[in-house]
Amino acid sequence: MASIARLSEDDLRWMCCRCSRPLEVGPVELTYLGNSFTLELPRCPDCGLYLIPEELATGRMAEVEQILEDK
Ligand SMILES: [Zn+2]
């Protein structure tokens, strides 16, 4: 499985805002440009809320596009 997100310790300090539980890294299915793919992201084990790393949230999806092209 490709892991494009470089997770920092800061990412793993996040708590779920709904459950107040620490996030755990696990597979999260995302959809981008009509394609779905799975990334290892910090997510809430209870409700499934997940954290998008800043480099993804700011639109730097070039690496993701590369993954999709490799399919
Ligand atoms: Zn939660």
N, CA, C, O and the ligand as a Tripos MOL2 file, in Angstrom:
@<TRIPOS>MOLECULE
protein
  285   283    72     0     0
PROTEIN
NO_CHARGES

@<TRIPOS>ATOM
      1 N           0.8540   -1.1940    0.0000 N.3       1 MET1
      2 CA          0.0000    0.0000    0.0000 C.3       1 MET1
      3 C           0.8910    1.2470    0.0000 C.2       1 MET1
      4 O           1.8430    1.3270    0.7760 O.2       1 MET1
      5 N           0.5990    2.1750   -0.8300 N.am      2 ALA2
      6 CA          1.3750    3.4120   -0.8740 C.3       2 ALA2
      7 C           1.0420    4.2850    0.3210 C.2       2 ALA2
      8 O          -0.1140    4.3990    0.7310 O.2       2 ALA2
      9 N           2.0390    4.8750    0.8480 N.am      3 SER3
     10 CA          1.8260    5.8230    1.9370 C.3       3 SER3
     11 C           2.5220    7.1130    1.5590 C.2       3 SER3
     12 O           3.7430    7.2240    1.6670 O.2       3 SER3
     13 N           1.7480    8.0840    1.1190 N.am      4 ILE4
     14 CA          2.3640    9.3160    0.6320 C.3       4 ILE4
     15 C           2.4340   10.3660    1.7140 C.2       4 ILE4
     16 O           3.1610   11.3500    1.5740 O.2       4 ILE4
     17 N           1.6890   10.1750    2.7990 N.am      5 ALA5
     18 CA          1.6380   11.2000    3.8300 C.3       5 ALA5
     19 C           2.7970   11.0020    4.7930 C.2       5 ALA5
     20 O           2.9760    9.9270    5.3660 O.2       5 ALA5
     21 N           3.5540   12.0310    4.9550 N.am      6 ARG6
     22 CA          4.6210   11.9650    5.9410 C.3       6 ARG6
     23 C           4.0550   12.4390    7.2720 C.2       6 ARG6
     24 O           3.9430   13.6400    7.5220 O.2       6 ARG6
     25 N           3.7100   11.5080    8.1000 N.am      7 LEU7
     26 CA          3.0580   11.8530    9.3530 C.3       7 LEU7
     27 C           4.0980   12.3210   10.3610 C.2       7 LEU7
     28 O           5.1760   11.7400   10.4880 O.2       7 LEU7
     29 N           3.7540   13.3600   11.0560 N.am      8 SER8
     30 CA          4.6440   13.8650   12.0900 C.3       8 SER8
     31 C           4.0520   13.5400   13.4540 C.2       8 SER8
     32 O           2.9000   13.1220   13.5640 O.2       8 SER8
     33 N           4.8490   13.7360   14.4730 N.am      9 GLU9
     34 CA          4.3190   13.5140   15.8160 C.3       9 GLU9
     35 C           3.1640   14.4680   16.0960 C.2       9 GLU9
     36 O           2.2470   14.1400   16.8480 O.2       9 GLU9
     37 N           3.2150   15.6460   15.4890 N.am     10 ASP10
     38 CA          2.1130   16.5880   15.6710 C.3      10 ASP10
     39 C           0.7980   15.9780   15.2050 C.2      10 ASP10
     40 O          -0.2330   16.1370   15.8580 O.2      10 ASP10
     41 N           0.8380   15.2870   14.0830 N.am     11 ASP11
     42 CA         -0.3900   14.6980   13.5570 C.3      11 ASP11
     43 C          -0.9870   13.7120   14.5500 C.2      11 ASP11
     44 O          -2.2060   13.6300   14.7050 O.2      11 ASP11
     45 N          -0.1100   12.9620   15.2240 N.am     12 LEU12
     46 CA         -0.6020   11.9140   16.1150 C.3      12 LEU12
     47 C          -0.9980   12.4530   17.4800 C.2      12 LEU12
     48 O          -1.4680   11.7030   18.3350 O.2      12 LEU12
     49 N          -0.8110   13.7420   17.6830 N.am     13 ARG13
     50 CA         -1.2920   14.3220   18.9450 C.3      13 ARG13
     51 C          -2.7460   14.7610   18.8390 C.2      13 ARG13
     52 O          -3.3400   15.1710   19.8360 O.2      13 ARG13
     53 N          -3.3210   14.6830   17.6510 N.am     14 TRP14
     54 CA         -4.6940   15.1410   17.4790 C.3      14 TRP14
     55 C          -5.6670   14.2210   18.2020 C.2      14 TRP14
     56 O          -5.4650   13.0120   18.3140 O.2      14 TRP14
     57 N          -6.7240   14.8480   18.6830 N.am     15 MET15
     58 CA         -7.8190   14.0960   19.2840 C.3      15 MET15
     59 C          -9.0480   14.2930   18.4020 C.2      15 MET15
     60 O          -9.2020   15.3200   17.7410 O.2      15 MET15
     61 N          -9.9130   13.2920   18.4100 N.am     16 CYS16
     62 CA        -11.1790   13.4510   17.7060 C.3      16 CYS16
     63 C         -12.0100   14.5170   18.4130 C.2      16 CYS16
     64 O         -12.1760   14.4780   19.6320 O.2      16 CYS16
     65 N         -12.5300   15.4720   17.6380 N.am     17 CYS17
     66 CA        -13.2800   16.5690   18.2540 C.3      17 CYS17
     67 C         -14.6510   16.0980   18.7360 C.2      17 CYS17
     68 O         -15.2750   16.7580   19.5660 O.2      17 CYS17
     69 N         -15.1180   14.9690   18.2230 N.am     18 ARG18
     70 CA        -16.4270   14.4690   18.6610 C.3      18 ARG18
     71 C         -16.2960   13.5470   19.8610 C.2      18 ARG18
     72 O         -17.0950   13.6230   20.7950 O.2      18 ARG18
     73 N         -15.2890   12.6720   19.8440 N.am     19 CYS19
     74 CA        -15.1870   11.6070   20.8390 C.3      19 CYS19
     75 C         -14.1240   11.8900   21.8910 C.2      19 CYS19
     76 O         -14.0760   11.2100   22.9160 O.2      19 CYS19
     77 N         -13.2690   12.8870   21.6530 N.am     20 SER20
     78 CA        -12.1460   13.1560   22.5440 C.3      20 SER20
     79 C         -11.2730   11.9280   22.7220 C.2      20 SER20
     80 O         -10.7850   11.6490   23.8170 O.2      20 SER20
     81 N         -11.0810   11.1970   21.6310 N.am     21 ARG21
     82 CA        -10.1830   10.0470   21.6510 C.3      21 ARG21
     83 C          -8.9640   10.3510   20.7950 C.2      21 ARG21
     84 O          -9.0790   11.0360   19.7790 O.2      21 ARG21
     85 N          -7.8040    9.8560   21.1890 N.am     22 PRO22
     86 CA         -6.6300   10.0560   20.3460 C.3      22 PRO22
     87 C          -6.7870    9.3320   19.0260 C.2      22 PRO22
     88 O          -7.3380    8.2330   18.9710 O.2      22 PRO22
     89 N          -6.3060    9.9460   17.9740 N.am     23 LEU23
     90 CA         -6.4170    9.3350   16.6590 C.3      23 LEU23
     91 C          -5.4100    8.1990   16.5130 C.2      23 LEU23
     92 O          -4.3150    8.2490   17.0730 O.2      23 LEU23
     93 N          -5.7890    7.1950   15.7660 N.am     24 GLU24
     94 CA         -4.9000    6.0780   15.4650 C.3      24 GLU24
     95 C          -4.7020    6.0160   13.9590 C.2      24 GLU24
     96 O          -5.6160    6.3140   13.1890 O.2      24 GLU24
     97 N          -3.5170    5.6320   13.5520 N.am     25 VAL25
     98 CA         -3.2380    5.5390   12.1280 C.3      25 VAL25
     99 C          -3.8710    4.2710   11.5700 C.2      25 VAL25
    100 O          -3.6990    3.1750   12.1030 O.2      25 VAL25
    101 N          -4.5990    4.4550   10.4890 N.am     26 GLY26
    102 CA         -5.2320    3.3110    9.8620 C.3      26 GLY26
    103 C          -5.6110    3.6570    8.4450 C.2      26 GLY26
    104 O          -5.4910    4.8100    8.0290 O.2      26 GLY26
    105 N          -6.0670    2.6690    7.6970 N.am     27 PRO27
    106 CA         -6.4280    2.9240    6.2970 C.3      27 PRO27
    107 C          -7.7020    3.7540    6.1940 C.2      27 PRO27
    108 O          -8.7090    3.4540    6.8360 O.2      27 PRO27
    109 N          -7.6430    4.7940    5.3840 N.am     28 VAL28
    110 CA         -8.7940    5.6670    5.1380 C.3      28 VAL28
    111 C          -9.0130    5.7160    3.6380 C.2      28 VAL28
    112 O          -8.0790    5.9480    2.8700 O.2      28 VAL28
    113 N         -10.2580    5.4950    3.2250 N.am     29 GLU29
    114 CA        -10.5540    5.5590    1.8020 C.3      29 GLU29
    115 C         -10.9510    6.9700    1.4290 C.2      29 GLU29
    116 O         -11.8730    7.5420    2.0100 O.2      29 GLU29
    117 N         -10.2580    7.5220    0.4660 N.am     30 LEU30
    118 CA        -10.5280    8.8670   -0.0140 C.3      30 LEU30
    119 C         -10.9760    8.7950   -1.4610 C.2      30 LEU30
    120 O         -10.6850    7.8370   -2.1770 O.2      30 LEU30
    121 N         -11.6910    9.8290   -1.8740 N.am     31 THR31
    122 CA        -12.0740    9.9230   -3.2740 C.3      31 THR31
    123 C         -11.5330   11.2290   -3.8270 C.2      31 THR31
    124 O         -11.7490   12.2920   -3.2460 O.2      31 THR31
    125 N         -10.8410   11.1530   -4.9320 N.am     32 TYR32
    126 CA        -10.2520   12.3360   -5.5370 C.3      32 TYR32
    127 C         -10.3790   12.2060   -7.0420 C.2      32 TYR32
    128 O          -9.9640   11.2100   -7.6350 O.2      32 TYR32
    129 N         -10.9560   13.2250   -7.6460 N.am     33 LEU33
    130 CA        -11.1650   13.2230   -9.0910 C.3      33 LEU33
    131 C         -11.8840   11.9680   -9.5600 C.2      33 LEU33
    132 O         -11.5960   11.4280  -10.6290 O.2      33 LEU33
    133 N         -12.8290   11.5120   -8.7360 N.am     34 GLY34
    134 CA        -13.6420   10.3770   -9.1340 C.3      34 GLY34
    135 C         -12.9950    9.0250   -8.9140 C.2      34 GLY34
    136 O         -13.5880    7.9910   -9.2200 O.2      34 GLY34
    137 N         -11.7780    9.0280   -8.3850 N.am     35 ASN35
    138 CA        -11.1090    7.7690   -8.0890 C.3      35 ASN35
    139 C         -11.0210    7.6080   -6.5770 C.2      35 ASN35
    140 O         -10.8010    8.5750   -5.8470 O.2      35 ASN35
    141 N         -11.1930    6.3940   -6.1270 N.am     36 SER36
    142 CA        -11.0200    6.1550   -4.7010 C.3      36 SER36
    143 C          -9.7040    5.4330   -4.4850 C.2      36 SER36
    144 O          -9.2760    4.6150   -5.2990 O.2      36 SER36
    145 N          -9.0810    5.7530   -3.3790 N.am     37 PHE37
    146 CA         -7.8210    5.1190   -3.0360 C.3      37 PHE37
    147 C          -7.7070    5.1260   -1.5200 C.2      37 PHE37
    148 O          -8.4430    5.8360   -0.8350 O.2      37 PHE37
    149 N          -6.7960    4.3450   -1.0110 N.am     38 THR38
    150 CA         -6.6650    4.1940    0.4290 C.3      38 THR38
    151 C          -5.3190    4.7270    0.8870 C.2      38 THR38
    152 O          -4.2790    4.4340    0.2970 O.2      38 THR38
    153 N          -5.3650    5.5100    1.9440 N.am     39 LEU39
    154 CA         -4.1560    6.0480    2.5450 C.3      39 LEU39
    155 C          -4.1300    5.6840    4.0220 C.2      39 LEU39
    156 O          -5.1740    5.4860    4.6440 O.2      39 LEU39
    157 N          -2.9390    5.6000    4.5700 N.am     40 GLU40
    158 CA         -2.8050    5.4660    6.0140 C.3      40 GLU40
    159 C          -2.8190    6.8610    6.6140 C.2      40 GLU40
    160 O          -1.8970    7.6500    6.4090 O.2      40 GLU40
    161 N          -3.8660    7.1490    7.3500 N.am     41 LEU41
    162 CA         -4.0160    8.4730    7.9420 C.3      41 LEU41
    163 C          -4.4170    8.3290    9.3920 C.2      41 LEU41
    164 O          -4.9790    7.3080    9.7870 O.2      41 LEU41
    165 N          -4.1270    9.3600   10.2000 N.am     42 PRO42
    166 CA         -4.6410    9.3560   11.5700 C.3      42 PRO42
    167 C          -6.1570    9.4630   11.5460 C.2      42 PRO42
    168 O          -6.7110   10.3750   10.9320 O.2      42 PRO42
    169 N          -6.8230    8.5350   12.2120 N.am     43 ARG43
    170 CA         -8.2820    8.5550   12.2100 C.3      43 ARG43
    171 C          -8.7910    8.1480   13.5730 C.2      43 ARG43
    172 O          -8.0840    7.5400   14.3760 O.2      43 ARG43
    173 N         -10.0500    8.5050   13.8090 N.am     44 CYS44
    174 CA        -10.6840    8.1780   15.0790 C.3      44 CYS44
    175 C         -11.1790    6.7320   15.0280 C.2      44 CYS44
    176 O         -11.9110    6.3660   14.1080 O.2      44 CYS44
    177 N         -10.7880    5.8980   16.0130 N.am     45 PRO45
    178 CA        -11.2410    4.5110   16.0020 C.3      45 PRO45
    179 C         -12.7340    4.3760   16.2740 C.2      45 PRO45
    180 O         -13.3200    3.3330   15.9860 O.2      45 PRO45
    181 N         -13.3470    5.3980   16.8150 N.am     46 ASP46
    182 CA        -14.7730    5.3280   17.1330 C.3      46 ASP46
    183 C         -15.6510    5.7240   15.9640 C.2      46 ASP46
    184 O         -16.4580    4.9260   15.4870 O.2      46 ASP46
    185 N         -15.4930    6.9610   15.5020 N.am     47 CYS47
    186 CA        -16.4490    7.4760   14.5130 C.3      47 CYS47
    187 C         -15.8640    7.5170   13.1150 C.2      47 CYS47
    188 O         -16.5910    7.7760   12.1560 O.2      47 CYS47
    189 N         -14.5480    7.2650   12.9720 N.am     48 GLY48
    190 CA        -13.9660    7.2150   11.6390 C.3      48 GLY48
    191 C         -13.5410    8.5590   11.0890 C.2      48 GLY48
    192 O         -13.0360    8.6350    9.9690 O.2      48 GLY48
    193 N         -13.7370    9.6270   11.8590 N.am     49 LEU49
    194 CA        -13.2490   10.9320   11.4260 C.3      49 LEU49
    195 C         -11.7410   10.8650   11.2280 C.2      49 LEU49
    196 O         -11.0420   10.2770   12.0530 O.2      49 LEU49
    197 N         -11.2280   11.4500   10.1580 N.am     50 TYR50
    198 CA         -9.8020   11.3560    9.9020 C.3      50 TYR50
    199 C          -9.1860   12.7120    9.6380 C.2      50 TYR50
    200 O          -9.8620   13.6740    9.2710 O.2      50 TYR50
    201 N          -7.8980   12.7560    9.8340 N.am     51 LEU51
    202 CA         -7.1290   13.9820    9.6770 C.3      51 LEU51
    203 C          -6.4690   13.9800    8.3150 C.2      51 LEU51
    204 O          -5.7750   13.0310    7.9500 O.2      51 LEU51
    205 N          -6.6890   15.0520    7.5640 N.am     52 ILE52
    206 CA         -5.9950   15.2200    6.2890 C.3      52 ILE52
    207 C          -4.7000   15.9770    6.5540 C.2      52 ILE52
    208 O          -4.7380   17.1160    7.0210 O.2      52 ILE52
    209 N          -3.5710   15.3700    6.2680 N.am     53 PRO53
    210 CA         -2.3130   16.1030    6.4440 C.3      53 PRO53
    211 C          -2.3190   17.3890    5.6450 C.2      53 PRO53
    212 O          -2.9300   17.4790    4.5800 O.2      53 PRO53
    213 N          -1.6280   18.3810    6.1780 N.am     54 GLU54
    214 CA         -1.6930   19.7180    5.5880 C.3      54 GLU54
    215 C          -1.2800   19.7070    4.1230 C.2      54 GLU54
    216 O          -1.8360   20.4450    3.3100 O.2      54 GLU54
    217 N          -0.3050   18.8690    3.7880 N.am     55 GLU55
    218 CA          0.1660   18.8770    2.4080 C.3      55 GLU55
    219 C          -0.8910   18.3540    1.4450 C.2      55 GLU55
    220 O          -0.8700   18.6760    0.2570 O.2      55 GLU55
    221 N          -1.8130   17.5480    1.9580 N.am     56 LEU56
    222 CA         -2.9350   17.1350    1.1150 C.3      56 LEU56
    223 C          -4.0220   18.1960    1.1240 C.2      56 LEU56
    224 O          -4.5860   18.5270    0.0820 O.2      56 LEU56
    225 N          -4.3120   18.7270    2.3070 N.am     57 ALA57
    226 CA         -5.4060   19.6810    2.4370 C.3      57 ALA57
    227 C          -5.1460   20.9430    1.6460 C.2      57 ALA57
    228 O          -6.0900   21.6150    1.2310 O.2      57 ALA57
    229 N          -3.8960   21.2800    1.4290 N.am     58 THR58
    230 CA         -3.5810   22.5010    0.7100 C.3      58 THR58
    231 C          -3.5300   22.2760   -0.7840 C.2      58 THR58
    232 O          -3.1050   23.1550   -1.5340 O.2      58 THR58
    233 N          -3.9530   21.1270   -1.2150 N.am     59 GLY59
    234 CA         -4.1200   20.9120   -2.6500 C.3      59 GLY59
    235 C          -2.8910   20.3410   -3.3240 C.2      59 GLY59
    236 O          -2.8390   20.2670   -4.5520 O.2      59 GLY59
    237 N          -1.9030   19.9370   -2.5470 N.am     60 ARG60
    238 CA         -0.7160   19.3680   -3.1670 C.3      60 ARG60
    239 C          -0.9530   17.8780   -3.3830 C.2      60 ARG60
    240 O          -0.4320   17.0300   -2.6590 O.2      60 ARG60
    241 N          -1.7430   17.5960   -4.3890 N.am     61 MET61
    242 CA         -2.1850   16.2250   -4.6260 C.3      61 MET61
    243 C          -1.3870   15.5780   -5.7390 C.2      61 MET61
    244 O          -1.7960   14.5420   -6.2620 O.2      61 MET61
    245 N          -0.2780   16.1520   -6.1100 N.am     62 ALA62
    246 CA          0.4760   15.6240   -7.2580 C.3      62 ALA62
    247 C           0.8730   14.1770   -7.0220 C.2      62 ALA62
    248 O           0.8260   13.3560   -7.9370 O.2      62 ALA62
    249 N           1.2650   13.8660   -5.7900 N.am     63 GLU63
    250 CA          1.6880   12.4990   -5.5140 C.3      63 GLU63
    251 C           0.5140   11.5330   -5.6250 C.2      63 GLU63
    252 O           0.6730   10.3950   -6.0650 O.2      63 GLU63
    253 N          -0.6510   11.9940   -5.2270 N.am     64 VAL64
    254 CA         -1.8410   11.1660   -5.3460 C.3      64 VAL64
    255 C          -2.1460   10.9170   -6.8130 C.2      64 VAL64
    256 O          -2.4600    9.7970   -7.2160 O.2      64 VAL64
    257 N          -2.0500   11.9720   -7.6020 N.am     65 GLU65
    258 CA         -2.2970   11.8060   -9.0350 C.3      65 GLU65
    259 C          -1.3140   10.8060   -9.6270 C.2      65 GLU65
    260 O          -1.6650   10.0370  -10.5220 O.2      65 GLU65
    261 N          -0.0920   10.8180   -9.1280 N.am     66 GLN66
    262 CA          0.9060    9.8730   -9.6030 C.3      66 GLN66
    263 C           0.4720    8.4440   -9.2800 C.2      66 GLN66
    264 O           0.6020    7.5430  -10.1090 O.2      66 GLN66
    265 N          -0.0430    8.2500   -8.0720 N.am     67 ILE67
    266 CA         -0.5180    6.9230   -7.6770 C.3      67 ILE67
    267 C          -1.6350    6.4670   -8.6100 C.2      67 ILE67
    268 O          -1.6610    5.3140   -9.0400 O.2      67 ILE67
    269 N          -2.5530    7.3740   -8.9190 N.am     68 LEU68
    270 CA         -3.6850    7.0040   -9.7640 C.3      68 LEU68
    271 C          -3.2070    6.6500  -11.1590 C.2      68 LEU68
    272 O          -3.7330    5.7270  -11.7800 O.2      68 LEU68
    273 N          -2.2250    7.3690  -11.6520 N.am     69 GLU69
    274 CA         -1.7220    7.0910  -12.9950 C.3      69 GLU69
    275 C          -1.0390    5.7350  -13.0460 C.2      69 GLU69
    276 O          -1.0020    5.0870  -14.0920 O.2      69 GLU69
    277 N          -0.4990    5.3120  -11.9150 N.am     70 ASP70
    278 CA          0.2230    4.0450  -11.8880 C.3      70 ASP70
    279 C          -0.7140    2.8500  -11.8790 C.2      70 ASP70
    280 O          -0.2710    1.7170  -12.0640 O.2      70 ASP70
    281 N          -2.0060    3.0870  -11.6650 N.am     71 LYS71
    282 CA         -2.9400    1.9750  -11.5790 C.3      71 LYS71
    283 C          -3.0180    1.2100  -12.8910 C.2      71 LYS71
    284 O          -3.7640    0.2360  -12.9940 O.2      71 LYS71
    285 ZN        -14.4820   10.2180   16.8900 Zn       72 ZN72
@<TRIPOS>BOND
     1     1     2 1
     2     2     3 1
     3     3     4 2
     4     3     5 am
     5     5     6 1
     6     6     7 1
     7     7     8 2
     8     7     9 am
     9     9    10 1
    10    10    11 1
    11    11    12 2
    12    11    13 am
    13    13    14 1
    14    14    15 1
    15    15    16 2
    16    15    17 am
    17    17    18 1
    18    18    19 1
    19    19    20 2
    20    19    21 am
    21    21    22 1
    22    22    23 1
    23    23    24 2
    24    23    25 am
    25    25    26 1
    26    26    27 1
    27    27    28 2
    28    27    29 am
    29    29    30 1
    30    30    31 1
    31    31    32 2
    32    31    33 am
    33    33    34 1
    34    34    35 1
    35    35    36 2
    36    35    37 am
    37    37    38 1
    38    38    39 1
    39    39    40 2
    40    39    41 am
    41    41    42 1
    42    42    43 1
    43    43    44 2
    44    43    45 am
    45    45    46 1
    46    46    47 1
    47    47    48 2
    48    47    49 am
    49    49    50 1
    50    50    51 1
    51    51    52 2
    52    51    53 am
    53    53    54 1
    54    54    55 1
    55    55    56 2
    56    55    57 am
    57    57    58 1
    58    58    59 1
    59    59    60 2
    60    59    61 am
    61    61    62 1
    62    62    63 1
    63    63    64 2
    64    63    65 am
    65    65    66 1
    66    66    67 1
    67    67    68 2
    68    67    69 am
    69    69    70 1
    70    70    71 1
    71    71    72 2
    72    71    73 am
    73    73    74 1
    74    74    75 1
    75    75    76 2
    76    75    77 am
    77    77    78 1
    78    78    79 1
    79    79    80 2
    80    79    81 am
    81    81    82 1
    82    82    83 1
    83    83    84 2
    84    83    85 am
    85    85    86 1
    86    86    87 1
    87    87    88 2
    88    87    89 am
    89    89    90 1
    90    90    91 1
    91    91    92 2
    92    91    93 am
    93    93    94 1
    94    94    95 1
    95    95    96 2
    96    95    97 am
    97    97    98 1
    98    98    99 1
    99    99   100 2
   100    99   101 am
   101   101   102 1
   102   102   103 1
   103   103   104 2
   104   103   105 am
   105   105   106 1
   106   106   107 1
   107   107   108 2
   108   107   109 am
   109   109   110 1
   110   110   111 1
   111   111   112 2
   112   111   113 am
   113   113   114 1
   114   114   115 1
   115   115   116 2
   116   115   117 am
   117   117   118 1
   118   118   119 1
   119   119   120 2
   120   119   121 am
   121   121   122 1
   122   122   123 1
   123   123   124 2
   124   123   125 am
   125   125   126 1
   126   126   127 1
   127   127   128 2
   128   127   129 am
   129   129   130 1
   130   130   131 1
   131   131   132 2
   132   131   133 am
   133   133   134 1
   134   134   135 1
   135   135   136 2
   136   135   137 am
   137   137   138 1
   138   138   139 1
   139   139   140 2
   140   139   141 am
   141   141   142 1
   142   142   143 1
   143   143   144 2
   144   143   145 am
   145   145   146 1
   146   146   147 1
   147   147   148 2
   148   147   149 am
   149   149   150 1
   150   150   151 1
   151   151   152 2
   152   151   153 am
   153   153   154 1
   154   154   155 1
   155   155   156 2
   156   155   157 am
   157   157   158 1
   158   158   159 1
   159   159   160 2
   160   159   161 am
   161   161   162 1
   162   162   163 1
   163   163   164 2
   164   163   165 am
   165   165   166 1
   166   166   167 1
   167   167   168 2
   168   167   169 am
   169   169   170 1
   170   170   171 1
   171   171   172 2
   172   171   173 am
   173   173   174 1
   174   174   175 1
   175   175   176 2
   176   175   177 am
   177   177   178 1
   178   178   179 1
   179   179   180 2
   180   179   181 am
   181   181   182 1
   182   182   183 1
   183   183   184 2
   184   183   185 am
   185   185   186 1
   186   186   187 1
   187   187   188 2
   188   187   189 am
   189   189   190 1
   190   190   191 1
   191   191   192 2
   192   191   193 am
   193   193   194 1
   194   194   195 1
   195   195   196 2
   196   195   197 am
   197   197   198 1
   198   198   199 1
   199   199   200 2
   200   199   201 am
   201   201   202 1
   202   202   203 1
   203   203   204 2
   204   203   205 am
   205   205   206 1
   206   206   207 1
   207   207   208 2
   208   207   209 am
   209   209   210 1
   210   210   211 1
   211   211   212 2
   212   211   213 am
   213   213   214 1
   214   214   215 1
   215   215   216 2
   216   215   217 am
   217   217   218 1
   218   218   219 1
   219   219   220 2
   220   219   221 am
   221   221   222 1
   222   222   223 1
   223   223   224 2
   224   223   225 am
   225   225   226 1
   226   226   227 1
   227   227   228 2
   228   227   229 am
   229   229   230 1
   230   230   231 1
   231   231   232 2
   232   231   233 am
   233   233   234 1
   234   234   235 1
   235   235   236 2
   236   235   237 am
   237   237   238 1
   238   238   239 1
   239   239   240 2
   240   239   241 am
   241   241   242 1
   242   242   243 1
   243   243   244 2
   244   243   245 am
   245   245   246 1
   246   246   247 1
   247   247   248 2
   248   247   249 am
   249   249   250 1
   250   250   251 1
   251   251   252 2
   252   251   253 am
   253   253   254 1
   254   254   255 1
   255   255   256 2
   256   255   257 am
   257   257   258 1
   258   258   259 1
   259   259   260 2
   260   259   261 am
   261   261   262 1
   262   262   263 1
   263   263   264 2
   264   263   265 am
   265   265   266 1
   266   266   267 1
   267   267   268 2
   268   267   269 am
   269   269   270 1
   270   270   271 1
   271   271   272 2
   272   271   273 am
   273   273   274 1
   274   274   275 1
   275   275   276 2
   276   275   277 am
   277   277   278 1
   278   278   279 1
   279   279   280 2
   280   279   281 am
   281   281   282 1
   282   282   283 1
   283   283   284 2
@<TRIPOS>SUBSTRUCTURE
     1 MET1         2 RESIDUE 1 A MET
     2 ALA2         6 RESIDUE 1 A ALA
     3 SER3        10 RESIDUE 1 A SER
     4 ILE4        14 RESIDUE 1 A ILE
     5 ALA5        18 RESIDUE 1 A ALA
     6 ARG6        22 RESIDUE 1 A ARG
     7 LEU7        26 RESIDUE 1 A LEU
     8 SER8        30 RESIDUE 1 A SER
     9 GLU9        34 RESIDUE 1 A GLU
    10 ASP10       38 RESIDUE 1 A ASP
    11 ASP11       42 RESIDUE 1 A ASP
    12 LEU12       46 RESIDUE 1 A LEU
    13 ARG13       50 RESIDUE 1 A ARG
    14 TRP14       54 RESIDUE 1 A TRP
    15 MET15       58 RESIDUE 1 A MET
    16 CYS16       62 RESIDUE 1 A CYS
    17 CYS17       66 RESIDUE 1 A CYS
    18 ARG18       70 RESIDUE 1 A ARG
    19 CYS19       74 RESIDUE 1 A CYS
    20 SER20       78 RESIDUE 1 A SER
    21 ARG21       82 RESIDUE 1 A ARG
    22 PRO22       86 RESIDUE 1 A PRO
    23 LEU23       90 RESIDUE 1 A LEU
    24 GLU24       94 RESIDUE 1 A GLU
    25 VAL25       98 RESIDUE 1 A VAL
    26 GLY26      102 RESIDUE 1 A GLY
    27 PRO27      106 RESIDUE 1 A PRO
    28 VAL28      110 RESIDUE 1 A VAL
    29 GLU29      114 RESIDUE 1 A GLU
    30 LEU30      118 RESIDUE 1 A LEU
    31 THR31      122 RESIDUE 1 A THR
    32 TYR32      126 RESIDUE 1 A TYR
    33 LEU33      130 RESIDUE 1 A LEU
    34 GLY34      134 RESIDUE 1 A GLY
    35 ASN35      138 RESIDUE 1 A ASN
    36 SER36      142 RESIDUE 1 A SER
    37 PHE37      146 RESIDUE 1 A PHE
    38 THR38      150 RESIDUE 1 A THR
    39 LEU39      154 RESIDUE 1 A LEU
    40 GLU40      158 RESIDUE 1 A GLU
    41 LEU41      162 RESIDUE 1 A LEU
    42 PRO42      166 RESIDUE 1 A PRO
    43 ARG43      170 RESIDUE 1 A ARG
    44 CYS44      174 RESIDUE 1 A CYS
    45 PRO45      178 RESIDUE 1 A PRO
    46 ASP46      182 RESIDUE 1 A ASP
    47 CYS47      186 RESIDUE 1 A CYS
    48 GLY48      190 RESIDUE 1 A GLY
    49 LEU49      194 RESIDUE 1 A LEU
    50 TYR50      198 RESIDUE 1 A TYR
    51 LEU51      202 RESIDUE 1 A LEU
    52 ILE52      206 RESIDUE 1 A ILE
    53 PRO53      210 RESIDUE 1 A PRO
    54 GLU54      214 RESIDUE 1 A GLU
    55 GLU55      218 RESIDUE 1 A GLU
    56 LEU56      222 RESIDUE 1 A LEU
    57 ALA57      226 RESIDUE 1 A ALA
    58 THR58      230 RESIDUE 1 A THR
    59 GLY59      234 RESIDUE 1 A GLY
    60 ARG60      238 RESIDUE 1 A ARG
    61 MET61      242 RESIDUE 1 A MET
    62 ALA62      246 RESIDUE 1 A ALA
    63 GLU63      250 RESIDUE 1 A GLU
    64 VAL64      254 RESIDUE 1 A VAL
    65 GLU65      258 RESIDUE 1 A GLU
    66 GLN66      262 RESIDUE 1 A GLN
    67 ILE67      266 RESIDUE 1 A ILE
    68 LEU68      270 RESIDUE 1 A LEU
    69 GLU69      274 RESIDUE 1 A GLU
    70 ASP70      278 RESIDUE 1 A ASP
    71 LYS71      282 RESIDUE 1 A LYS
    72 ZN72       285 GROUP 0 **** ****
